[in-house]
Amino acid sequence: MKLTSFLFVISSLAASAAPLTLPLWTGEVPGEKDQKVGEEKVEDRNNDGITRTSNVSKPTITVYPAPANNANGAAVIVAPGGGYGILASKHEGTDVCDWLNEIGVTAILLKYRVPRRANLEKHHAPMQDAQRAVSLVRSKAAEWNIDPNRIGLLGFSAGGHLTATVLTSDGSVSFPKEDVDKHSPIPDFGLLIYPAYLKSEKDPNKLVPEVSVDKNTPPSFVVIAHGDSRFVEGAALYYLAMQRAKRQCELHIYGKGGHGYGMKEIPERVGEWTTQAAGWMKETGLLEAAKK
């Protein structure tokens, strides 16, 4: 084979392996007409190893297919954190997708709208994006070789709050429906990694109103550190609500650790959360190879 032909084949293979990015909305993004958002930026402005994506007004999903040799048919949509102000798009985003691929899961990185939209709840626009993402992924199940009944949502910090709101919703949406929305916007399972904003500010013994666990809430995995003092009680309240509703839930509260570690290497044992999460997914049958 000539060198030029060889290089063409290699470049073609590389291109075919590239992640696929799709817009969440085919037309006008709901509610964005009167919002004033600056130019989207991706930067590591604090030199702290955290890649920040800001000013997102055109939300997307990027698909990272599981390698053919270990794909099991499960899929997980990843929602980075960032206080609903930015998206920590690497250590809570692309790095997580790499890990999910390692355990045979197709990963879908969600780039939802930030910062918080004026005159709206902090999670209003992100929830629209997350619900559409779940429906869109489910609509592509056959095309992407994934099981439409094994589609999860994994969120960090604000993304964990977003995950909880979508998991506990009744399936109704606050945007005009399109054909893709005939597919359910509720994930089949959820992973909440140091979830934020779950405890009510008015009553510390209750969850926030937008998170309403009931007999239909999908199975959930929750991990947080005792040192994450602002949010640890909210994670515990979520578990208690799941237990009282007789829903499947696993909670890990580690003795040491803080907030925002994602996929970073840290000395505390909470940094091993991926091992626990993979074990939970395996034990609950989510990583079983799809039947042919």
C-alpha positions in Angstrom: 0.0 0.0 0.0 1.3 3.4 -0.9 2.1 5.8 1.9 -0.6 8.3 0.8 -3.2 5.5 0.8 -2.1 4.3 4.2 -2.3 7.8 5.6 -5.8 8.2 4.1 -7.0 5.0 5.8 -5.5 6.0 9.1 -7.1 9.5 9.0 -10.4 8.0 7.9 -10.4 5.6 10.9 -9.5 8.4 13.2 -12.3 10.5 11.9 -14.8 7.7 12.3 -13.8 7.3 15.9 -14.3 10.9 16.7 -17.1 11.7 19.2 -20.4 12.8 17.6 -21.8 16.2 18.8 -25.5 16.9 18.3 -27.5 20.0 19.1 -30.3 19.4 21.6 -32.7 21.7 19.9 -33.4 21.7 16.1 -34.9 25.1 16.1 -35.0 28.0 18.6 -33.7 27.1 22.0 -36.7 27.4 24.4 -36.8 30.6 26.4 -33.5 32.0 24.9 -34.9 34.8 22.8 -34.8 37.5 25.4 -31.7 36.2 27.3 -28.5 38.0 27.1 -25.5 35.6 27.2 -22.0 36.4 26.1 -19.8 34.4 23.8 -19.1 30.8 24.8 -15.7 30.2 26.2 -13.6 27.2 27.3 -10.7 28.1 29.5 -8.5 27.2 32.4 -8.3 30.7 33.7 -7.2 29.9 37.3 -4.4 27.5 36.3 -5.9 24.9 38.7 -6.5 22.1 36.2 -10.2 22.8 35.9 -11.5 23.5 32.4 -14.4 25.9 32.6 -17.0 26.1 29.8 -19.0 29.3 30.2 -21.8 31.2 28.5 -23.5 28.2 26.9 -26.6 29.2 24.9 -26.5 26.4 22.3 -26.7 23.2 24.4 -25.4 20.0 22.9 -24.7 16.3 23.6 -21.4 14.7 22.6 -21.5 10.9 22.2 -18.5 8.8 23.2 -19.4 5.2 22.1 -18.2 2.3 24.3 -15.4 0.3 22.6 -16.9 -2.6 20.6 -14.8 -5.1 22.5 -16.5 -4.4 25.8 -19.7 -2.5 25.1 -22.5 -3.7 27.2 -25.4 -1.6 25.9 -25.7 0.8 28.9 -25.4 4.5 28.4 -24.9 7.4 30.8 -25.4 11.1 30.2 -22.8 13.1 32.2 -23.8 16.5 33.6 -20.8 18.5 34.9 -21.1 20.7 37.9 -20.2 24.4 38.2 -22.8 26.0 40.4 -25.1 26.6 37.4 -22.6 29.3 36.5 -20.1 27.3 34.4 -19.5 23.7 33.4 -16.4 21.9 34.8 -16.2 20.2 31.4 -13.0 18.0 31.8 -12.6 16.5 35.3 -16.4 16.3 35.6 -16.9 15.8 31.9 -14.7 14.3 29.3 -12.6 12.4 31.9 -15.7 10.8 33.2 -16.7 9.8 29.7 -13.3 8.0 29.4 -13.9 6.1 32.6 -17.4 5.1 31.5 -16.0 3.8 28.2 -13.5 1.7 30.2 -16.4 -0.2 31.9 -18.2 -0.7 28.6 -20.7 2.2 28.9 -21.5 4.6 26.1 -21.0 8.1 27.5 -22.9 11.2 26.5 -21.5 14.5 27.7 -24.2 17.1 28.2 -23.4 20.7 27.6 -26.3 22.4 29.3 -27.1 26.1 29.4 -25.2 28.3 31.9 -25.1 30.7 33.6 -28.4 31.0 35.4 -31.0 32.6 33.3 -32.5 35.9 34.4 -35.9 35.7 36.2 -35.9 31.9 36.2 -35.1 29.2 38.7 -31.4 28.2 38.6 -32.2 24.8 37.2 -35.0 25.8 34.7 -33.0 25.9 31.5 -30.6 23.1 32.5 -33.6 20.8 33.3 -35.1 21.5 29.9 -31.7 20.5 28.3 -31.3 17.4 30.5 -34.8 16.2 29.8 -34.4 16.7 26.1 -31.0 14.9 26.2 -32.6 11.8 27.8 -35.4 11.7 25.2 -32.9 12.3 22.4 -30.5 9.5 23.5 -33.4 7.1 24.0 -34.6 7.9 20.5 -31.2 7.0 19.1 -30.9 3.7 21.1 -31.0 1.4 18.1 -28.7 3.6 16.0 -26.1 3.8 18.8 -26.4 0.2 19.9 -27.6 1.0 23.4 -30.4 -0.4 25.6 -33.3 2.2 25.8 -34.1 0.8 29.2 -30.5 1.3 30.6 -30.0 5.0 30.1 -28.7 6.8 33.2 -27.9 10.4 34.2 -24.7 11.2 36.3 -24.2 14.6 37.7 -21.7 16.4 39.9 -22.5 19.2 42.4 -25.0 21.4 40.5 -25.2 18.6 38.0 -26.1 16.3 40.8 -29.0 18.6 41.8 -30.0 18.6 38.1 -29.9 14.8 38.1 -32.1 14.6 41.1 -34.7 17.0 39.6 -34.9 15.0 36.4 -35.0 11.7 38.2 -37.9 12.8 40.4 -39.9 14.6 37.8 -43.2 13.3 36.6 -42.1 13.3 33.0 -43.8 16.6 32.1 -41.8 19.2 30.3 -41.8 23.0 30.1 -41.1 23.3 26.4 -43.0 22.7 23.1 -42.8 19.0 22.3 -41.2 17.6 19.1 -41.2 14.1 17.7 -38.2 13.2 19.8 -40.1 14.0 23.0 -42.4 11.0 22.6 -39.6 9.1 24.3 -39.5 9.4 28.1 -37.4 12.2 29.6 -36.9 10.2 32.8 -33.6 8.3 33.1 -33.6 4.6 34.1 -31.1 5.3 36.9 -29.0 8.1 38.4 -25.7 8.7 40.0 -25.4 11.8 42.2 -21.8 12.7 42.9 -21.5 15.3 45.7 -24.9 16.7 44.8 -25.5 20.3 45.7 -28.6 22.3 46.7 -30.8 19.3 47.8 -31.5 20.5 51.4 -34.3 23.0 51.8 -33.3 26.4 53.1 -36.6 26.8 54.9 -36.6 23.4 56.6 -33.3 21.6 57.0 -35.1 18.3 57.5 -36.6 18.4 54.0 -35.5 18.2 50.4 -36.0 21.2 48.1 -39.4 21.4 46.5 -38.1 20.5 43.0 -36.8 17.2 44.2 -39.8 15.0 45.1 -39.0 11.3 45.6 -41.9 8.9 45.2 -42.6 5.3 44.4 -41.5 5.8 40.8 -38.1 7.4 41.3 -35.4 5.4 39.5 -32.6 3.6 41.3 -29.9 6.0 42.5 -26.3 5.9 43.6 -25.1 8.8 45.9 -21.6 9.6 47.1 -20.3 12.5 49.2 -17.8 13.3 51.9 -18.5 14.3 55.5 -16.2 17.3 55.0 -18.6 18.6 52.2 -20.4 20.3 55.0 -22.7 22.5 52.9 -24.2 19.6 50.9 -23.7 16.4 52.9 -27.1 16.7 54.7 -28.9 17.0 51.4 -27.4 13.8 50.1 -28.5 12.0 53.3 -32.0 13.5 53.0 -32.2 12.2 49.4 -31.3 8.7 50.6 -33.8 8.8 53.5 -36.5 9.9 51.0 -35.6 7.0 48.7 -35.6 4.5 51.6 -39.0 5.7 52.8 -40.4 5.4 49.3 -39.0 1.9 49.1 -36.8 2.8 46.2 -33.4 1.3 45.4 -30.6 3.6 46.6 -27.0 3.3 47.7 -25.4 6.1 49.7 -21.7 6.5 50.5 -20.6 9.2 53.0 -16.9 9.1 53.4 -15.2 10.3 56.6 -12.8 12.7 54.9 -12.8 14.8 51.7 -14.3 17.9 50.3 -16.1 19.0 47.2 -15.4 19.2 43.5 -12.8 16.5 43.0 -14.5 14.7 40.1 -11.9 12.5 38.4 -8.9 14.2 40.0 -6.4 12.1 41.9 -6.8 12.9 45.6 -5.4 11.3 48.8 -8.8 10.7 50.4 -10.7 7.5 49.9 -13.7 9.3 48.4 -11.6 9.6 45.3 -12.3 5.9 44.8 -15.9 6.7 44.1 -15.7 5.3 40.5 -15.0 1.8 41.9 -18.0 2.0 44.1 -20.2 3.4 41.3 -19.1 0.7 38.9 -19.7 -2.0 41.5 -23.2 -0.7 42.1 -24.0 -0.6 38.4 -22.7 -4.2 38.0 -24.6 -5.5 41.1 -27.8 -4.0 39.8 -27.4 -5.6 36.4 -26.8 -2.3 34.5 -23.5 -3.6 33.1 -24.7 -6.9 31.8 -24.0 -7.4 28.1 -27.0 -6.9 26.0 -28.7 -10.0 24.8 -28.4 -10.6 21.0 
